[in-house]
Amino acid sequence: MTAMTNELDWIRRHILRYSGIILTTLVLLWIITPYKPFLAGIILGGLVSLYNVLYLARRIRIIGERVVAGQGPAGTGLVNRILMIGFSVIMAVRFPEWIDYRSLVLGWPISYILLAVVGYLLVRHDRMDRKEENADGSNTEVGFGDMGH
C-alpha cells in the first residue's frame, strides 16, 4: 500500500467518523425538536456533502492508480457531484414542507469543512511523528505512510 493510499484511507475514516457524529446529532435533534424542516435540510445537505467528499476521494485514488500504472488521468467526477447538489435542490423544491432549502445550503459545506479540519489533523500528526523520530536520532524523513489509526 502506498503512502498516498494510506493518507486517503486515514482521511476517509476520520471524515466518516466525524460526519457520522454530526449527522447522528442532527437526526436526534430532528426527532426531539419542532424544527424538522430546518434540520432535514441540514441533514440532506450533510449527506450530499459526505457523498461528494467520499466520491472525490475515490476518484483521486483512481487517478493516482492510473498515473502509477502509466495510463492517462481520469476525471474527478465533477458532473456527478454537481448532479448530487441538483438532486438535493430538487428534493427541497419538491417537498418544501419537509425540507427547508435555506438550511440545505448550510449542510452542503459540512464535509468540506471536515476535510479541512482532518487535513490539519493529518499535518499535525505528521509533525508530531517527525519530532519523535528526530528526538530519537533515527530517520528524519517521515511520510504519512505509517499512520496506523
N, CA, C and O atoms as a GROMACS GRO file, in nm:
protein
  596
    1MET      N    1   0.085  -0.118   0.000
    1MET     CA    2   0.000   0.000   0.000
    1MET      C    3   0.089   0.124   0.000
    1MET      O    4   0.185   0.132   0.077
    2THR      N    5   0.058   0.218  -0.086
    2THR     CA    6   0.141   0.337  -0.097
    2THR      C    7   0.106   0.438   0.012
    2THR      O    8   0.003   0.429   0.078
    3ALA      N    9   0.195   0.534   0.028
    3ALA     CA   10   0.173   0.638   0.129
    3ALA      C   11   0.048   0.719   0.097
    3ALA      O   12  -0.026   0.759   0.187
    4MET      N   13   0.024   0.745  -0.034
    4MET     CA   14  -0.094   0.823  -0.072
    4MET      C   15  -0.222   0.748  -0.037
    4MET      O   16  -0.319   0.809   0.010
    5THR      N   17  -0.222   0.618  -0.059
    5THR     CA   18  -0.341   0.538  -0.026
    5THR      C   19  -0.366   0.540   0.124
    5THR      O   20  -0.480   0.552   0.168
    6ASN      N   21  -0.259   0.529   0.204
    6ASN     CA   22  -0.274   0.536   0.349
    6ASN      C   23  -0.328   0.671   0.394
    6ASN      O   24  -0.413   0.679   0.482
    7GLU      N   25  -0.278   0.777   0.332
    7GLU     CA   26  -0.327   0.912   0.365
    7GLU      C   27  -0.476   0.922   0.335
    7GLU      O   28  -0.553   0.969   0.419
    8LEU      N   29  -0.516   0.879   0.216
    8LEU     CA   30  -0.657   0.890   0.178
    8LEU      C   31  -0.746   0.804   0.267
    8LEU      O   32  -0.856   0.845   0.303
    9ASP      N   33  -0.699   0.684   0.303
    9ASP     CA   34  -0.776   0.598   0.394
    9ASP      C   35  -0.791   0.663   0.531
    9ASP      O   36  -0.899   0.659   0.590
   10TRP      N   37  -0.683   0.722   0.581
   10TRP     CA   38  -0.686   0.789   0.711
   10TRP      C   39  -0.786   0.904   0.709
   10TRP      O   40  -0.867   0.919   0.800
   11ILE      N   41  -0.778   0.985   0.602
   11ILE     CA   42  -0.870   1.098   0.589
   11ILE      C   43  -1.013   1.049   0.576
   11ILE      O   44  -1.103   1.103   0.642
   12ARG      N   45  -1.036   0.948   0.494
   12ARG     CA   46  -1.171   0.894   0.473
   12ARG      C   47  -1.230   0.842   0.604
   12ARG      O   48  -1.346   0.870   0.634
   13ARG      N   49  -1.151   0.767   0.681
   13ARG     CA   50  -1.201   0.714   0.809
   13ARG      C   51  -1.241   0.826   0.904
   13ARG      O   52  -1.346   0.819   0.968
   14HIS      N   53  -1.157   0.927   0.913
   14HIS     CA   54  -1.186   1.037   1.005
   14HIS      C   55  -1.306   1.120   0.959
   14HIS      O   56  -1.387   1.163   1.042
   15ILE      N   57  -1.318   1.143   0.830
   15ILE     CA   58  -1.434   1.218   0.781
   15ILE      C   59  -1.561   1.139   0.806
   15ILE      O   60  -1.662   1.196   0.846
   16LEU      N   61  -1.558   1.008   0.782
   16LEU     CA   62  -1.675   0.925   0.811
   16LEU      C   63  -1.711   0.930   0.959
   16LEU      O   64  -1.828   0.940   0.994
   17ARG      N   65  -1.611   0.923   1.045
   17ARG     CA   66  -1.635   0.924   1.190
   17ARG      C   67  -1.699   1.056   1.232
   17ARG      O   68  -1.802   1.057   1.299
   18TYR      N   69  -1.637   1.168   1.193
   18TYR     CA   70  -1.687   1.298   1.236
   18TYR      C   71  -1.822   1.332   1.171
   18TYR      O   72  -1.910   1.389   1.235
   19SER      N   73  -1.838   1.297   1.044
   19SER     CA   74  -1.967   1.320   0.978
   19SER      C   75  -2.076   1.236   1.043
   19SER      O   76  -2.188   1.283   1.061
   20GLY      N   77  -2.043   1.114   1.078
   20GLY     CA   78  -2.141   1.028   1.147
   20GLY      C   79  -2.186   1.088   1.278
   20GLY      O   80  -2.304   1.084   1.312
   21ILE      N   81  -2.092   1.144   1.352
   21ILE     CA   82  -2.125   1.208   1.479
   21ILE      C   83  -2.216   1.328   1.456
   21ILE      O   84  -2.318   1.345   1.523
   22ILE      N   85  -2.179   1.412   1.360
   22ILE     CA   86  -2.258   1.532   1.332
   22ILE      C   87  -2.397   1.494   1.281
   22ILE      O   88  -2.497   1.549   1.328
   23LEU      N   89  -2.405   1.402   1.186
   23LEU     CA   90  -2.535   1.365   1.129
   23LEU      C   91  -2.623   1.293   1.231
   23LEU      O   92  -2.744   1.314   1.233
   24THR      N   93  -2.563   1.209   1.316
   24THR     CA   94  -2.640   1.144   1.421
   24THR      C   95  -2.698   1.247   1.517
   24THR      O   96  -2.814   1.237   1.557
   25THR      N   97  -2.617   1.345   1.555
   25THR     CA   98  -2.664   1.453   1.642
   25THR      C   99  -2.779   1.529   1.576
   25THR      O  100  -2.878   1.562   1.641
   26LEU      N  101  -2.766   1.558   1.447
   26LEU     CA  102  -2.872   1.629   1.376
   26LEU      C  103  -3.000   1.547   1.368
   26LEU      O  104  -3.110   1.601   1.382
   27VAL      N  105  -2.988   1.416   1.346
   27VAL     CA  106  -3.107   1.330   1.341
   27VAL      C  107  -3.174   1.326   1.478
   27VAL      O  108  -3.297   1.332   1.487
   28LEU      N  109  -3.095   1.318   1.585
   28LEU     CA  110  -3.154   1.320   1.719
   28LEU      C  111  -3.224   1.452   1.745
   28LEU      O  112  -3.333   1.454   1.804
   29LEU      N  113  -3.164   1.562   1.703
   29LEU     CA  114  -3.230   1.692   1.718
   29LEU      C  115  -3.357   1.698   1.634
   29LEU      O  116  -3.457   1.756   1.678
   30TRP      N  117  -3.355   1.639   1.515
   30TRP     CA  118  -3.472   1.635   1.429
   30TRP      C  119  -3.586   1.560   1.499
   30TRP      O  120  -3.703   1.598   1.488
   31ILE      N  121  -3.550   1.454   1.571
   31ILE     CA  122  -3.652   1.374   1.640
   31ILE      C  123  -3.714   1.450   1.756
   31ILE      O  124  -3.836   1.443   1.776
   32ILE      N  125  -3.633   1.523   1.833
   32ILE     CA  126  -3.683   1.580   1.958
   32ILE      C  127  -3.724   1.727   1.951
   32ILE      O  128  -3.783   1.779   2.045
   33THR      N  129  -3.693   1.796   1.841
   33THR     CA  130  -3.728   1.938   1.833
   33THR      C  131  -3.837   1.961   1.728
   33THR      O  132  -3.861   1.875   1.643
   34PRO      N  133  -3.903   2.074   1.735
   34PRO     CA  134  -4.007   2.104   1.635
   34PRO      C  135  -3.952   2.163   1.505
   34PRO      O  136  -4.030   2.197   1.415
   35TYR      N  137  -3.820   2.177   1.492
   35TYR     CA  138  -3.760   2.240   1.374
   35TYR      C  139  -3.727   2.137   1.267
   35TYR      O  140  -3.616   2.136   1.214
   36LYS      N  141  -3.820   2.052   1.236
   36LYS     CA  142  -3.797   1.939   1.146
   36LYS      C  143  -3.755   1.980   1.004
   36LYS      O  144  -3.656   1.926   0.955
   37PRO      N  145  -3.824   2.072   0.936
   37PRO     CA  146  -3.780   2.108   0.800
   37PRO      C  147  -3.640   2.169   0.797
   37PRO      O  148  -3.561   2.140   0.708
   38PHE      N  149  -3.611   2.254   0.895
   38PHE     CA  150  -3.479   2.316   0.902
   38PHE      C  151  -3.370   2.210   0.920
   38PHE      O  152  -3.270   2.210   0.848
   39LEU      N  153  -3.389   2.122   1.015
   39LEU     CA  154  -3.290   2.017   1.041
   39LEU      C  155  -3.285   1.915   0.927
   39LEU      O  156  -3.177   1.863   0.897
   40ALA      N  157  -3.398   1.887   0.863
   40ALA     CA  158  -3.399   1.795   0.750
   40ALA      C  159  -3.315   1.850   0.635
   40ALA      O  160  -3.246   1.776   0.565
   41GLY      N  161  -3.321   1.982   0.615
   41GLY     CA  162  -3.238   2.044   0.512
   41GLY      C  163  -3.091   2.030   0.542
   41GLY      O  164  -3.012   1.999   0.453
   42ILE      N  165  -3.052   2.054   0.667
   42ILE     CA  166  -2.911   2.039   0.704
   42ILE      C  167  -2.868   1.893   0.690
   42ILE      O  168  -2.758   1.865   0.643
   43ILE      N  169  -2.954   1.800   0.731
   43ILE     CA  170  -2.921   1.658   0.720
   43ILE      C  171  -2.903   1.618   0.573
   43ILE      O  172  -2.805   1.553   0.538
   44LEU      N  173  -2.998   1.657   0.487
   44LEU     CA  174  -2.985   1.625   0.345
   44LEU      C  175  -2.860   1.688   0.285
   44LEU      O  176  -2.788   1.623   0.209
   45GLY      N  177  -2.835   1.814   0.317
   45GLY     CA  178  -2.714   1.881   0.269
   45GLY      C  179  -2.588   1.813   0.319
   45GLY      O  180  -2.490   1.800   0.246
   46GLY      N  181  -2.590   1.770   0.446
   46GLY     CA  182  -2.475   1.699   0.501
   46GLY      C  183  -2.452   1.565   0.436
   46GLY      O  184  -2.338   1.525   0.414
   47LEU      N  185  -2.560   1.493   0.406
   47LEU     CA  186  -2.545   1.364   0.338
   47LEU      C  187  -2.492   1.380   0.197
   47LEU      O  188  -2.406   1.303   0.153
   48VAL      N  189  -2.541   1.481   0.126
   48VAL     CA  190  -2.490   1.509  -0.009
   48VAL      C  191  -2.343   1.549   0.000
   48VAL      O  192  -2.262   1.506  -0.082
   49SER      N  193  -2.310   1.629   0.097
   49SER     CA  194  -2.172   1.672   0.116
   49SER      C  195  -2.081   1.553   0.146
   49SER      O  196  -1.971   1.543   0.090
   50LEU      N  197  -2.125   1.465   0.233
   50LEU     CA  198  -2.047   1.345   0.265
   50LEU      C  199  -2.028   1.259   0.142
   50LEU      O  200  -1.917   1.213   0.115
   51TYR      N  201  -2.134   1.236   0.066
   51TYR     CA  202  -2.124   1.158  -0.057
   51TYR      C  203  -2.022   1.222  -0.151
   51TYR      O  204  -1.937   1.153  -0.207
   52ASN      N  205  -2.032   1.354  -0.170
   52ASN     CA  206  -1.943   1.422  -0.263
   52ASN      C  207  -1.796   1.414  -0.221
   52ASN      O  208  -1.709   1.394  -0.305
   53VAL      N  209  -1.768   1.428  -0.093
   53VAL     CA  210  -1.629   1.420  -0.046
   53VAL      C  211  -1.576   1.277  -0.061
   53VAL      O  212  -1.463   1.257  -0.104
   54LEU      N  213  -1.657   1.179  -0.026
   54LEU     CA  214  -1.613   1.040  -0.040
   54LEU      C  215  -1.596   1.001  -0.187
   54LEU      O  216  -1.503   0.928  -0.222
   55TYR      N  217  -1.684   1.050  -0.273
   55TYR     CA  218  -1.672   1.024  -0.415
   55TYR      C  219  -1.546   1.090  -0.471
   55TYR      O  220  -1.475   1.030  -0.552
   56LEU      N  221  -1.518   1.212  -0.428
   56LEU     CA  222  -1.396   1.280  -0.471
   56LEU      C  223  -1.272   1.204  -0.426
   56LEU      O  224  -1.177   1.190  -0.502
   57ALA      N  225  -1.273   1.155  -0.303
   57ALA     CA  226  -1.159   1.077  -0.253
   57ALA      C  227  -1.140   0.950  -0.336
   57ALA      O  228  -1.026   0.913  -0.368
   58ARG      N  229  -1.249   0.885  -0.371
   58ARG     CA  230  -1.241   0.764  -0.455
   58ARG      C  231  -1.184   0.797  -0.591
   58ARG      O  232  -1.098   0.724  -0.642
   59ARG      N  233  -1.230   0.906  -0.651
   59ARG     CA  234  -1.180   0.944  -0.783
   59ARG      C  235  -1.031   0.981  -0.777
   59ARG      O  236  -0.956   0.950  -0.869
   60ILE      N  237  -0.989   1.047  -0.670
   60ILE     CA  238  -0.847   1.081  -0.656
   60ILE      C  239  -0.763   0.955  -0.643
   60ILE      O  240  -0.654   0.946  -0.700
   61ARG      N  241  -0.813   0.856  -0.569
   61ARG     CA  242  -0.741   0.728  -0.558
   61ARG      C  243  -0.729   0.661  -0.693
   61ARG      O  244  -0.623   0.609  -0.729
   62ILE      N  245  -0.838   0.662  -0.770
   62ILE     CA  246  -0.836   0.601  -0.903
   62ILE      C  247  -0.739   0.674  -0.995
   62ILE      O  248  -0.666   0.611  -1.071
   63ILE      N  249  -0.739   0.808  -0.988
   63ILE     CA  250  -0.646   0.886  -1.070
   63ILE      C  251  -0.503   0.851  -1.035
   63ILE      O  252  -0.420   0.833  -1.124
   64GLY      N  253  -0.473   0.840  -0.905
   64GLY     CA  254  -0.338   0.803  -0.862
   64GLY      C  255  -0.298   0.666  -0.912
   64GLY      O  256  -0.185   0.647  -0.957
   65GLU      N  257  -0.388   0.570  -0.905
   65GLU     CA  258  -0.358   0.435  -0.954
   65GLU      C  259  -0.334   0.435  -1.105
   65GLU      O  260  -0.246   0.365  -1.154
   66ARG      N  261  -0.413   0.514  -1.178
   66ARG     CA  262  -0.395   0.520  -1.323
   66ARG      C  263  -0.262   0.585  -1.360
   66ARG      O  264  -0.195   0.542  -1.455
   67VAL      N  265  -0.223   0.687  -1.287
   67VAL     CA  266  -0.096   0.754  -1.316
   67VAL      C  267   0.020   0.659  -1.286
   67VAL      O  268   0.115   0.651  -1.364
   68VAL      N  269   0.014   0.587  -1.174
   68VAL     CA  270   0.119   0.491  -1.139
   68VAL      C  271   0.127   0.381  -1.244
   68VAL      O  272   0.237   0.334  -1.277
   69ALA      N  273   0.012   0.338  -1.298
   69ALA     CA  274   0.009   0.232  -1.399
   69ALA      C  275   0.048   0.284  -1.537
   69ALA      O  276   0.059   0.205  -1.631
   70GLY      N  277   0.069   0.413  -1.550
   70GLY     CA  278   0.111   0.471  -1.678
   70GLY      C  279  -0.004   0.500  -1.772
   70GLY      O  280   0.017   0.528  -1.890
   71GLN      N  281  -0.125   0.495  -1.722
   71GLN     CA  282  -0.242   0.526  -1.805
   71GLN      C  283  -0.271   0.675  -1.794
   71GLN      O  284  -0.217   0.744  -1.709
   72GLY      N  285  -0.356   0.722  -1.881
   72GLY     CA  286  -0.394   0.863  -1.878
   72GLY      C  287  -0.480   0.893  -1.756
   72GLY      O  288  -0.545   0.803  -1.703
   73PRO      N  289  -0.480   1.015  -1.712
   73PRO     CA  290  -0.561   1.050  -1.593
   73PRO      C  291  -0.710   1.043  -1.622
   73PRO      O  292  -0.754   1.062  -1.735
   74ALA      N  293  -0.786   1.015  -1.520
   74ALA     CA  294  -0.932   1.012  -1.528
   74ALA      C  295  -0.986   1.141  -1.467
   74ALA      O  296  -0.913   1.214  -1.401
   75GLY      N  297  -1.112   1.168  -1.490
   75GLY     CA  298  -1.174   1.288  -1.436
   75GLY      C  299  -1.204   1.274  -1.286
   75GLY      O  300  -1.197   1.165  -1.230
   76THR      N  301  -1.236   1.386  -1.224
   76THR     CA  302  -1.264   1.385  -1.080
   76THR      C  303  -1.412   1.369  -1.049
   76THR      O  304  -1.450   1.370  -0.932
   77GLY      N  305  -1.497   1.354  -1.149
   77GLY     CA  306  -1.639   1.332  -1.126
   77GLY      C  307  -1.714   1.459  -1.090
   77GLY      O  308  -1.811   1.454  -1.013
   78LEU      N  309  -1.672   1.571  -1.143
   78LEU     CA  310  -1.735   1.699  -1.112
   78LEU      C  311  -1.883   1.698  -1.149
   78LEU      O  312  -1.966   1.747  -1.073
   79VAL      N  313  -1.915   1.644  -1.265
   79VAL     CA  314  -2.055   1.642  -1.311
   79VAL      C  315  -2.141   1.562  -1.213
   79VAL      O  316  -2.252   1.604  -1.178
   80ASN      N  317  -2.091   1.448  -1.169
   80ASN     CA  318  -2.166   1.365  -1.074
   80ASN      C  319  -2.190   1.440  -0.943
   80ASN      O  320  -2.300   1.434  -0.888
   81ARG      N  321  -2.090   1.511  -0.894
   81ARG     CA  322  -2.105   1.586  -0.770
   81ARG      C  323  -2.203   1.702  -0.786
   81ARG      O  324  -2.279   1.733  -0.694
   82ILE      N  325  -2.199   1.768  -0.901
   82ILE     CA  326  -2.294   1.877  -0.927
   82ILE      C  327  -2.436   1.821  -0.936
   82ILE      O  328  -2.531   1.882  -0.887
   83LEU      N  329  -2.451   1.704  -0.999
   83LEU     CA  330  -2.584   1.643  -1.009
   83LEU      C  331  -2.640   1.607  -0.871
   83LEU      O  332  -2.760   1.616  -0.849
   84MET      N  333  -2.553   1.567  -0.779
   84MET     CA  334  -2.599   1.537  -0.643
   84MET      C  335  -2.651   1.663  -0.575
   84MET      O  336  -2.752   1.660  -0.504
   85ILE      N  337  -2.581   1.774  -0.595
   85ILE     CA  338  -2.630   1.903  -0.541
   85ILE      C  339  -2.765   1.936  -0.604
   85ILE      O  340  -2.858   1.976  -0.535
   86GLY      N  341  -2.774   1.917  -0.736
   86GLY     CA  342  -2.900   1.943  -0.806
   86GLY      C  343  -3.013   1.854  -0.755
   86GLY      O  344  -3.127   1.899  -0.741
   87PHE      N  345  -2.982   1.727  -0.728
   87PHE     CA  346  -3.081   1.635  -0.674
   87PHE      C  347  -3.135   1.686  -0.540
   87PHE      O  348  -3.256   1.682  -0.515
   88SER      N  349  -3.045   1.733  -0.454
   88SER     CA  350  -3.090   1.782  -0.324
   88SER      C  351  -3.176   1.908  -0.339
   88SER      O  352  -3.271   1.927  -0.263
   89VAL      N  353  -3.144   1.993  -0.436
   89VAL     CA  354  -3.225   2.112  -0.461
   89VAL      C  355  -3.364   2.070  -0.509
   89VAL      O  356  -3.465   2.126  -0.466
   90ILE      N  357  -3.369   1.973  -0.599
   90ILE     CA  358  -3.498   1.924  -0.649
   90ILE      C  359  -3.581   1.868  -0.534
   90ILE      O  360  -3.701   1.892  -0.527
   91MET      N  361  -3.516   1.794  -0.444
   91MET     CA  362  -3.588   1.740  -0.328
   91MET      C  363  -3.644   1.853  -0.241
   91MET      O  364  -3.758   1.845  -0.195
   92ALA      N  365  -3.565   1.957  -0.219
   92ALA     CA  366  -3.609   2.068  -0.135
   92ALA      C  367  -3.723   2.146  -0.202
   92ALA      O  368  -3.814   2.192  -0.134
   93VAL      N  369  -3.717   2.161  -0.333
   93VAL     CA  370  -3.823   2.233  -0.404
   93VAL      C  371  -3.950   2.148  -0.412
   93VAL      O  372  -4.061   2.199  -0.399
   94ARG      N  373  -3.932   2.019  -0.432
   94ARG     CA  374  -4.047   1.927  -0.444
   94ARG      C  375  -4.120   1.908  -0.311
   94ARG      O  376  -4.242   1.894  -0.308
   95PHE      N  377  -4.044   1.909  -0.200
   95PHE     CA  378  -4.102   1.885  -0.068
   95PHE      C  379  -4.067   1.999   0.028
   95PHE      O  380  -3.997   1.977   0.127
   96PRO      N  381  -4.116   2.121   0.002
   96PRO     CA  382  -4.078   2.236   0.085
   96PRO      C  383  -4.131   2.226   0.228
   96PRO      O  384  -4.076   2.288   0.319
   97GLU      N  385  -4.238   2.150   0.249
   97GLU     CA  386  -4.290   2.136   0.385
   97GLU      C  387  -4.205   2.043   0.470
   97GLU      O  388  -4.215   2.044   0.592
   98TRP      N  389  -4.120   1.963   0.406
   98TRP     CA  390  -4.033   1.869   0.479
   98TRP      C  391  -3.888   1.913   0.482
   98TRP      O  392  -3.816   1.882   0.577
   99ILE      N  393  -3.843   1.986   0.379
   99ILE     CA  394  -3.702   2.024   0.367
   99ILE      C  395  -3.692   2.174   0.339
   99ILE      O  396  -3.746   2.223   0.240
  100ASP      N  397  -3.624   2.244   0.426
  100ASP     CA  398  -3.604   2.388   0.410
  100ASP      C  399  -3.482   2.410   0.320
  100ASP      O  400  -3.372   2.366   0.353
  101TYR      N  401  -3.502   2.478   0.207
  101TYR     CA  402  -3.394   2.496   0.111
  101TYR      C  403  -3.281   2.582   0.168
  101TYR      O  404  -3.166   2.566   0.128
  102ARG      N  405  -3.312   2.673   0.261
  102ARG     CA  406  -3.207   2.758   0.319
  102ARG      C  407  -3.112   2.677   0.405
  102ARG      O  408  -2.990   2.699   0.403
  103SER      N  409  -3.165   2.583   0.480
  103SER     CA  410  -3.078   2.500   0.563
  103SER      C  411  -3.005   2.396   0.479
  103SER      O  412  -2.899   2.348   0.518
  104LEU      N  413  -3.061   2.360   0.365
  104LEU     CA  414  -2.992   2.270   0.272
  104LEU      C  415  -2.858   2.330   0.233
  104LEU      O  416  -2.756   2.262   0.229
  105VAL      N  417  -2.859   2.459   0.204
  105VAL     CA  418  -2.736   2.529   0.167
  105VAL      C  419  -2.636   2.529   0.284
  105VAL      O  420  -2.515   2.525   0.261
  106LEU      N  421  -2.686   2.532   0.407
  106LEU     CA  422  -2.597   2.526   0.523
  106LEU      C  423  -2.533   2.387   0.539
  106LEU      O  424  -2.424   2.375   0.593
  107GLY      N  425  -2.601   2.284   0.492
  107GLY     CA  426  -2.550   2.148   0.506
  107GLY      C  427  -2.446   2.110   0.402
  107GLY      O  428  -2.363   2.023   0.427
  108TRP      N  429  -2.450   2.173   0.284
  108TRP     CA  430  -2.357   2.136   0.177
  108TRP      C  431  -2.210   2.144   0.215
  108TRP      O  432  -2.135   2.053   0.177
  109PRO      N  433  -2.163   2.244   0.287
  109PRO     CA  434  -2.019   2.250   0.314
  109PRO      C  435  -1.971   2.169   0.435
  109PRO      O  436  -1.852   2.173   0.467
  110ILE      N  437  -2.059   2.096   0.503
  110ILE     CA  438  -2.019   2.027   0.626
  110ILE      C  439  -1.898   1.937   0.605
  110ILE      O  440  -1.799   1.950   0.677
  111SER      N  441  -1.903   1.848   0.508
  111SER     CA  442  -1.792   1.754   0.488
  111SER      C  443  -1.668   1.823   0.432
  111SER      O  444  -1.556   1.778   0.457
  112TYR      N  445  -1.688   1.930   0.357
  112TYR     CA  446  -1.571   2.003   0.307
  112TYR      C  447  -1.498   2.074   0.421
  112TYR      O  448  -1.376   2.083   0.421
  113ILE      N  449  -1.575   2.125   0.517
  113ILE     CA  450  -1.514   2.185   0.635
  113ILE      C  451  -1.442   2.076   0.715
  113ILE      O  452  -1.331   2.097   0.764
  114LEU      N  453  -1.506   1.961   0.729
  114LEU     CA  454  -1.441   1.848   0.798
  114LEU      C  455  -1.315   1.806   0.725
  114LEU      O  456  -1.216   1.769   0.789
  115LEU      N  457  -1.316   1.810   0.593
  115LEU     CA  458  -1.198   1.776   0.515
  115LEU      C  459  -1.081   1.869   0.550
  115LEU      O  460  -0.967   1.824   0.563
  116ALA      N  461  -1.109   1.996   0.565
  116ALA     CA  462  -1.004   2.092   0.603
  116ALA      C  463  -0.955   2.063   0.744
  116ALA      O  464  -0.834   2.068   0.770
  117VAL      N  465  -1.046   2.033   0.836
  117VAL     CA  466  -1.006   2.002   0.974
  117VAL      C  467  -0.923   1.874   0.980
  117VAL      O  468  -0.820   1.869   1.047
  118VAL      N  469  -0.967   1.772   0.909
  118VAL     CA  470  -0.895   1.645   0.909
  118VAL      C  471  -0.759   1.662   0.840
  118VAL      O  472  -0.660   1.602   0.882
  119GLY      N  473  -0.753   1.744   0.736
  119GLY     CA  474  -0.623   1.773   0.672
  119GLY      C  475  -0.528   1.840   0.770
  119GLY      O  476  -0.409   1.808   0.773
  120TYR      N  477  -0.580   1.932   0.852
  120TYR     CA  478  -0.498   1.994   0.955
  120TYR      C  479  -0.450   1.890   1.056
  120TYR      O  480  -0.333   1.890   1.095
  121LEU      N  481  -0.540   1.800   1.097
  121LEU     CA  482  -0.501   1.694   1.191
  121LEU      C  483  -0.394   1.603   1.131
  121LEU      O  484  -0.304   1.558   1.202
  122LEU      N  485  -0.404   1.577   1.001
  122LEU     CA  486  -0.306   1.494   0.933
  122LEU      C  487  -0.168   1.560   0.935
  122LEU      O  488  -0.068   1.494   0.961
  123VAL      N  489  -0.164   1.689   0.907
  123VAL     CA  490  -0.037   1.762   0.909
  123VAL      C  491   0.019   1.766   1.051
  123VAL      O  492   0.139   1.746   1.071
  124ARG      N  493  -0.066   1.791   1.148
  124ARG     CA  494  -0.021   1.793   1.288
  124ARG      C  495   0.032   1.657   1.330
  124ARG      O  496   0.134   1.648   1.399
  125HIS      N  497  -0.036   1.551   1.289
  125HIS     CA  498   0.008   1.415   1.320
  125HIS      C  499   0.145   1.388   1.260
  125HIS      O  500   0.231   1.326   1.323
  126ASP      N  501   0.165   1.433   1.137
  126ASP     CA  502   0.294   1.414   1.071
  126ASP      C  503   0.404   1.492   1.143
  126ASP      O  504   0.516   1.442   1.158
  127ARG      N  505   0.375   1.612   1.185
  127ARG     CA  506   0.475   1.692   1.257
  127ARG      C  507   0.514   1.626   1.389
  127ARG      O  508   0.631   1.627   1.427
  128MET      N  509   0.415   1.570   1.460
  128MET     CA  510   0.445   1.502   1.586
  128MET      C  511   0.532   1.379   1.561
  128MET      O  512   0.625   1.354   1.637
  129ASP      N  513   0.504   1.303   1.456
  129ASP     CA  514   0.586   1.188   1.422
  129ASP      C  515   0.728   1.230   1.388
  129ASP      O  516   0.825   1.166   1.427
  130ARG      N  517   0.738   1.340   1.315
  130ARG     CA  518   0.870   1.390   1.274
  130ARG      C  519   0.951   1.433   1.397
  130ARG      O  520   1.070   1.406   1.404
  131LYS      N  521   0.886   1.500   1.494
  131LYS     CA  522   0.955   1.541   1.616
  131LYS      C  523   1.002   1.420   1.696
  131LYS      O  524   1.114   1.418   1.746
  132GLU      N  525   0.916   1.318   1.707
  132GLU     CA  526   0.952   1.198   1.781
  132GLU      C  527   1.072   1.128   1.717
  132GLU      O  528   1.162   1.084   1.787
  133GLU      N  529   1.073   1.117   1.585
  133GLU     CA  530   1.182   1.048   1.518
  133GLU      C  531   1.310   1.130   1.523
  133GLU      O  532   1.418   1.073   1.531
  134ASN      N  533   1.299   1.262   1.517
  134ASN     CA  534   1.418   1.346   1.527
  134ASN      C  535   1.477   1.340   1.668
  134ASN      O  536   1.599   1.346   1.685
  135ALA      N  537   1.393   1.328   1.769
  135ALA     CA  538   1.441   1.318   1.907
  135ALA      C  539   1.515   1.187   1.929
  135ALA      O  540   1.610   1.181   2.008
  136ASP      N  541   1.472   1.082   1.860
  136ASP     CA  542   1.540   0.952   1.871
  136ASP      C  543   1.669   0.950   1.793
  136ASP      O  544   1.754   0.864   1.817
  137GLY      N  545   1.686   1.043   1.700
  137GLY     CA  546   1.804   1.045   1.617
  137GLY      C  547   1.795   0.947   1.502
  137GLY      O  548   1.892   0.926   1.430
  138SER      N  549   1.680   0.890   1.484
  138SER     CA  550   1.664   0.794   1.374
  138SER      C  551   1.619   0.868   1.249
  138SER      O  552   1.656   0.984   1.228
  139ASN      N  553   1.543   0.804   1.168
  139ASN     CA  554   1.502   0.854   1.038
  139ASN      C  555   1.445   0.995   1.046
  139ASN      O  556   1.355   1.021   1.126
  140THR      N  557   1.498   1.086   0.965
  140THR     CA  558   1.446   1.222   0.962
  140THR      C  559   1.345   1.240   0.850
  140THR      O  560   1.278   1.343   0.844
  141GLU      N  561   1.334   1.144   0.761
  141GLU     CA  562   1.239   1.152   0.651
  141GLU      C  563   1.115   1.072   0.688
  141GLU      O  564   1.117   0.949   0.688
  142VAL      N  565   1.009   1.142   0.719
  142VAL     CA  566   0.886   1.078   0.761
  142VAL      C  567   0.775   1.116   0.666
  142VAL      O  568   0.761   1.233   0.629
  143GLY      N  569   0.697   1.017   0.625
  143GLY     CA  570   0.581   1.044   0.540
  143GLY      C  571   0.456   1.012   0.617
  143GLY      O  572   0.458   0.994   0.738
  144PHE      N  573   0.348   1.006   0.544
  144PHE     CA  574   0.219   0.976   0.605
  144PHE      C  575   0.192   0.827   0.603
  144PHE      O  576   0.088   0.783   0.653
  145GLY      N  577   0.282   0.749   0.547
  145GLY     CA  578   0.257   0.609   0.523
  145GLY      C  579   0.231   0.524   0.645
  145GLY      O  580   0.160   0.424   0.634
  146ASP      N  581   0.285   0.557   0.760
  146ASP     CA  582   0.272   0.474   0.879
  146ASP      C  583   0.181   0.536   0.982
  146ASP      O  584   0.224   0.563   1.094
  147MET      N  585   0.056   0.559   0.948
  147MET     CA  586  -0.034   0.629   1.038
  147MET      C  587  -0.099   0.535   1.137
  147MET      O  588  -0.113   0.570   1.254
  148GLY      N  589  -0.139   0.420   1.095
  148GLY     CA  590  -0.190   0.318   1.185
  148GLY      C  591  -0.318   0.348   1.259
  148GLY      O  592  -0.360   0.264   1.339
  149HIS      N  593  -0.382   0.461   1.240
  149HIS     CA  594  -0.506   0.492   1.315
  149HIS      C  595  -0.622   0.428   1.249
  149HIS      O  596  -0.735   0.442   1.295
   0.00000   0.00000   0.00000
